Amino acid sequence: MVAAHRVAVAACLAAAVAAFAVATGVAATSHNTIPGSVSEWPSSVTQAQPFLLSLLSHPVACRWLTRLWPSAAAVAAAAPPPSVSFAAGIGGGGHAGGTAEPIGSFRYRPPPFDVEATSLSLDERTNLARRAAVRAATSRVWRAYTATAAGWDEVRPISGGGVNNLGGMVATAVDSLSTLMLMGLEEDVAAARAIVDRSLSMDTVGEVSVFETTIRILGGLLSAYHLSGDGLYRDRAVALGTALAPAFDTLSGLPWPRCDLNETSADGSRGSCRVHPTSGDSALLAEVGSMQLEMRALAHAAPSPLTTRLRAASEAAVGVVRQMAAAGGYMGLVPSHMALADGRFTTNLMTLGAPADSYFEYLIKAWVQGGRSEPAYLAMWHDVMRGVLRGGVAHTSLRGDTILRSVLTATAGGGLHGPNGDRDVTFIARMDHFSCYFPGAIVAALDTAPTPADRDEWLDLARRLTASCHAMYARSPSGLAGEHVRLAGLDESWRMAGGYHLRPEALEAFFHMYRATGDPMYREWTWEVFQAMEHHCKTPSGALAALKVARASRPVQDDIMHSFLLAETLKYAYLVFEEPDVLPTRAWVFNTEAHPLLVTPPLGEGGGLLRPIEEEEVARADGHGDGGAAHDVGEL
Ligand code: DMJ
């Protein structure tokens, strides 16, 4: 143990010395000069050399340095220049490292011509008609955006005109691209591309949410690139990734929630980032722990020292969460707020819904994206399933409704380690609409269930949760769901509240459950929801508006049309009616904004993911570590 500690301290010192050397220019001549390369990264600390001294005595920072610096330096030496070894362009026939499908290989397949005259069954004709209806509505909604709000983030669906509430990144245009491509809406794709080409510039973007920008804009651009092979999208993704780089320049390794992208230096080494406006010095779990799919896709699409470092940093943030959760989590669940300074949990609330949701979703999706070869992610997901099923998170009411409950521990980060053990845990019987992503995550994991009985139990839970998500719509007078449902009183009666925000998660569940089971009920449920949207949300411009209150037979529209309507809600509504071999799950994975990304082999030696923690665990298992519970990594 003493020896291991000495090695760690020596490595930390070496890393810090290396940082000093590069920052002061001592090592500059020995590094390449690709803009944004690792050799240039430490220039962000050039003005802060006194501050660096304090890093040497800070344990979290020391861990951060010892983790990231050596691996980044190794990758810098090994990484090819950006233009090497990936085949972009339609029919490019494979790319760096190989994937299940080549970049740009997606082709829209039109439905059979003149379906009425063919020998299709009634069911098949109904299905094709519904698919066509969703496709037509999507094009109509898209055109309502371009008619008065092209160049803006989102359209005001009732009053017309645009609003920039996502930093001025033409969010609806970028978020729509993959949907329009999947539906073969060529003219609309061309219009969206023109908007991106003309109006998406880091010089004009202001302060943004790092998380929203990553999942909507970076994910949207990379998905468009993966589907089409069009280099414009890859190049804009690289520019955006560069602008986001300062977000990872923190002591704890948890990214800053907000950055002014217009203040980023050309090589991504400096920028202006800050805390969340509503949560003080805390970061939200979803914001810090679910950016790795996009950063991995970026590093794969455009390999460079900078994109490699972004990938490593996004995964290191997950590593910080994982490390803290070992002491303060609850059976795989993790509190929803963490201190940016040192990763401490700052709340005693654990939920699978907002503001934690996509952290859990990305554990299993990272596993899928990396070619199902990274045991760390899978082990974390299995822990989550244990907590959900054995820890009382999944709960079925007296009336038979299954929801995912939230968990409160006695103290922030208390986990089950308080003086009263599991008696320190209380449950809140309330589930967000957000949580309806969970059945899709279970479906992604089904093949990894330890035993056939586990698989059956997981699928059964997914079915029951999806039924509850459907009930949020079916039991509402408008046919549309509010933001959350709770089980109230001793009889656990169903109470739903909130507006309808055009959210995708229930349709996402229907889509994944249809793919997993082939049960036509999920197509019926999708059609019900789509019809209710058209009935209550459609505005004279052809757009769809949110509703102020969902539980109303004549709901009042709100002048809001979130970009995720086109990115996710309409996409899932369409895809459930598509052929199951469109975007097969062996080749594609949806990011949390429903942008399909190609499955790619893991980057970096040995998978490269969460490696430092893996090594710590191996050391612990060998009796050389500093104690603590080891995960069963490698057993699955
Ligand atoms: C989307 O932006 C993403 O799905 C995100 O993960 C959370 N939810 C919204 C839509 O509800």
Residues whose N, C-alpha, C, O or C-beta is under 5 A from the ligand:
A	BS01	DMJ	S358 R503 P504 F564 T592 E593
